Amino acid sequence: MKRRSFIQSSSALSLPFLVGNMPFTAVGKNKLFNLIGEENDKVLVLVQLQGGNDGLTTLIPIDQYDQLAQVRSNVLVPESSILKISDTIGFHPSMQSMQEVWDAGQLNIIQSVAYPNQNRSHFRSTDIWHTASEPDEFLTTGWMGRYFDLNYNSYPEGYPNSDCPDPFALTIGTIVSETCQGTFSNFSLTLTDPYNPGTVNIGEQGEAPNNCFGRELTYVREIARQTNAYSEVISGAANSGNNLSNKYPQQNNLAEKLKIVARLISGGLQTKIYVVQIGGFDLHSEQVVNGDPTQGNQTQLLNQLSDAICAFQDDCTKLGIAERVVGMTYSEFGRRIRSNESFGTDHGTAAPVLVFGSCVNPEIVGDNPEIDNQVGVQEGVPMQYDFRSVYATIMMDWFEIPEEQVREVLFEDFQRLPIIAGCNSVSNENVEDSPLQLDLFPNPAHGFVKLQLELNSSNVRIDLFDARGSLIKNISNKSIGKGSHEITIATQHLPAGSYFVRVTDADNQVTRKFVKM
């Protein structure tokens, strides 16, 4: 068996070796292009909210409060307790620290992020977010893993080396993230203790036999050598680094992970991707307790998230590394608009993504979801932005990866969003503010609904979704010309219920709801 075949078929492909205190996964390509080295020292921190975070509790649309009170009164916090960041929207009252990050101009909020044909399975939806696949496409590589594969396809053979002495990516925890899964191995290592990452006692090594066993033994020895080399640079960075913030809370696991990240970056580790996780967001019940929506599991989780990110930002600033670091949260899906009788919420569709750092564009991207009195039991917050557009924007505007490579790694029709603003960013200079204008009537509809459009761009995509986020029909994906248009959408074949029309061009999108009677 060839070594490459062994890697591909082995369970080592996606599961880490447990080496001392450091579960280790082999990684993979040439010189780290412009991502590692003096040309680009930027870092991305991914914060995974495991279980499906309730976006309507995290970021509350104040202008929809009366309607929310009719469909989720048992989990909705009092309006007076909402931490306003504008006249129309605010944070959950447990997120005072996140409000502090917002007030400092270090937070970008992207409304209603999801993907077409939302899958409400935890496992499949997480897989889609990690691979950036289509919902009906099953990929075995992560979205950053594919980028690494484009440039470093010999990994793990020959790594680390003088050009790339540091790990490509680190997952702070015990289970490696599939975000950096490459074709043959994962570009991420797992780490629990940066001071004692673990080494392998190789011992006496005789000559390996010239057969299948010998080739596999040689590979395992190479992995052990690599483990020891990476352990040395990780522990060296941990001992050279520092933490200066006094805001890190006690008994906050996410904060402890981010504290490790800050220390390693300040210690000179050139790792580009860090992944940290916080679990517990699958709150079908007891999202709130004792009839008090300001208390309970969701309150505790949002408080931990808020405090951890605030402390990390403070630390990065005091360490002088703030302009090198951008972080973002993500979760496999949001929750449904209607709460259930168990004081919880069930699997839904879209939720906000929070992008934090000193170089972000400090604004809210997108509109508040529209909530009405005709919210079905299955209805989730409709998608405004495809999550791959968030990935694509960060790849282009943060890491300065060429657009053609981004399209190869992700997909063709992404939107470039106004996420990154400072630190010599290239993002917003070319993004024009040309909002789409549209109207739907009659609403409620029977046999048809008319879509009135005012376009500033000739190329436009129009899609029809149901209340679960499933794509019913692509109505248009072509140039229809600038100016005013009226398009009739037949609805007589649709079952009664709620539907959404989503219109997108290169830079903008609008989602509108109508009800089929």
Rosetta blueprint (number, residue, H / E / L):
1 M L
2 K L
3 R H
4 R H
5 S H
6 F H
7 I H
8 Q H
9 S H
10 S L
11 S H
12 A H
13 L H
14 S L
15 L L
16 P L
17 F E
18 L E
19 V E
20 G L
21 N L
22 M E
23 P E
24 F E
25 T L
26 A L
27 V L
28 G L
29 K L
30 N L
31 K L
32 L L
33 F L
34 N L
35 L L
36 I L
37 G L
38 E L
39 E L
40 N L
41 D L
42 K L
43 V E
44 L E
45 V E
46 L E
47 V E
48 Q E
49 L E
50 Q L
51 G L
52 G L
53 N L
54 D L
55 G H
56 L H
57 T H
58 T H
59 L E
60 I E
61 P E
62 I H
63 D H
64 Q H
65 Y H
66 D H
67 Q H
68 L H
69 A H
70 Q H
71 V H
72 R L
73 S L
74 N L
75 V L
76 L L
77 V L
78 P L
79 E H
80 S H
81 S H
82 I L
83 L E
84 K E
85 I L
86 S L
87 D L
88 T L
89 I E
90 G E
91 F E
92 H L
93 P L
94 S L
95 M L
96 Q H
97 S H
98 M H
99 Q H
100 E H
101 V H
102 W H
103 D H
104 A L
105 G L
106 Q L
107 L E
108 N E
109 I E
110 I E
111 Q E
112 S E
113 V E
114 A E
115 Y L
116 P L
117 N L
118 Q L
119 N L
120 R L
121 S L
122 H H
123 F H
124 R H
125 S H
126 T H
127 D H
128 I H
129 W H
130 H H
131 T H
132 A L
133 S L
134 E L
135 P L
136 D L
137 E L
138 F L
139 L L
140 T L
141 T L
142 G L
143 W H
144 M H
145 G H
146 R H
147 Y H
148 F H
149 D H
150 L H
151 N H
152 Y L
153 N L
154 S L
155 Y L
156 P L
157 E L
158 G L
159 Y L
160 P L
161 N L
162 S L
163 D L
164 C L
165 P L
166 D L
167 P L
168 F L
169 A E
170 L E
171 T E
172 I E
173 G L
174 T L
175 I L
176 V L
177 S L
178 E H
179 T H
180 C H
181 Q E
182 G L
183 T L
184 F L
185 S L
186 N E
187 F L
188 S E
189 L E
190 T E
191 L E
192 T L
193 D L
194 P L
195 Y L
196 N L
197 P L
198 G L
199 T L
200 V L
201 N L
202 I L
203 G L
204 E L
205 Q L
206 G L
207 E L
208 A L
209 P L
210 N L
211 N L
212 C H
213 F H
214 G H
215 R H
216 E H
217 L H
218 T H
219 Y H
220 V H
221 R H
222 E H
223 I H
224 A H
225 R H
226 Q H
227 T H
228 N H
229 A H
230 Y H
231 S H
232 E H
233 V H
234 I H
235 S H
236 G H
237 A H
238 A H
239 N H
240 S H
241 G L
242 N L
243 N L
244 L L
245 S L
246 N L
247 K L
248 Y L
249 P L
250 Q L
251 Q L
252 N L
253 N H
254 L H
255 A H
256 E H
257 K H
258 L H
259 K H
260 I H
261 V H
262 A H
263 R H
264 L H
265 I H
266 S H
267 G L
268 G L
269 L L
270 Q L
271 T L
272 K L
273 I E
274 Y E
275 V E
276 V E
277 Q E
278 I E
279 G L
280 G L
281 F L
282 D L
283 L L
284 H L
285 S L
286 E L
287 Q L
288 V L
289 V E
290 N L
291 G L
292 D E
293 P L
294 T L
295 Q L
296 G L
297 N H
298 Q H
299 T H
300 Q H
301 L H
302 L H
303 N H
304 Q H
305 L H
306 S H
307 D H
308 A H
309 I H
310 C H
311 A H
312 F H
313 Q H
314 D H
315 D H
316 C H
317 T H
318 K H
319 L H
320 G L
321 I L
322 A H
323 E H
324 R H
325 V E
326 V E
327 G E
328 M E
329 T E
330 Y E
331 S L
332 E L
333 F L
334 G L
335 R E
336 R E
337 I L
338 R L
339 S L
340 N L
341 E L
342 S L
343 F L
344 G L
345 T L
346 D L
347 H E
348 G L
349 T L
350 A L
351 A E
352 P E
353 V E
354 L E
355 V E
356 F E
357 G L
358 S L
359 C L
360 V E
361 N L
362 P L
363 E L
364 I E
365 V E
366 G L
367 D L
368 N L
369 P L
370 E L
371 I L
372 D L
373 N L
374 Q L
375 V L
376 G L
377 V L
378 Q L
379 E L
380 G E
381 V L
382 P L
383 M L
384 Q L
385 Y E
386 D E
387 F H
388 R H
389 S H
390 V H
391 Y H
392 A H
393 T H
394 I H
395 M H
396 M H
397 D H
398 W L
399 F L
400 E L
401 I L
402 P L
403 E H
404 E H
405 Q H
406 V H
407 R H
408 E H
409 V H
410 L L
411 F L
412 E L
413 D L
414 F L
415 Q L
416 R L
417 L L
418 P L
419 I L
420 I E
421 A L
422 G L
423 C L
424 N L
425 S L
426 V L
427 S L
428 N H
429 E H
430 N H
431 V L
432 E L
433 D L
434 S L
435 P L
436 L L
437 Q E
438 L E
439 D E
440 L E
441 F E
442 P L
443 N L
444 P L
445 A E
446 H L
447 G L
448 F E
449 V E
450 K E
451 L E
452 Q E
453 L E
454 E E
455 L E
456 N L
457 S L
458 S L
459 N E
460 V E
461 R E
462 I E
463 D E
464 L E
465 F E
466 D E
467 A L
468 R L
469 G L
470 S L
471 L E
472 I E
473 K E
474 N E
475 I E
476 S E
477 N E
478 K E
479 S E
480 I L
481 G L
482 K L
483 G E
484 S E
485 H E
486 E E
487 I E
488 T E
489 I E
490 A E
491 T L
492 Q L
493 H L
494 L L
495 P L
496 A L
497 G E
498 S E
499 Y E
500 F E
501 V E
502 R E
503 V E
504 T E
505 D L
506 A L
507 D L
508 N L
509 Q E
510 V E
511 T E
512 R E
513 K E
514 F E
515 V E
516 K E
517 M L
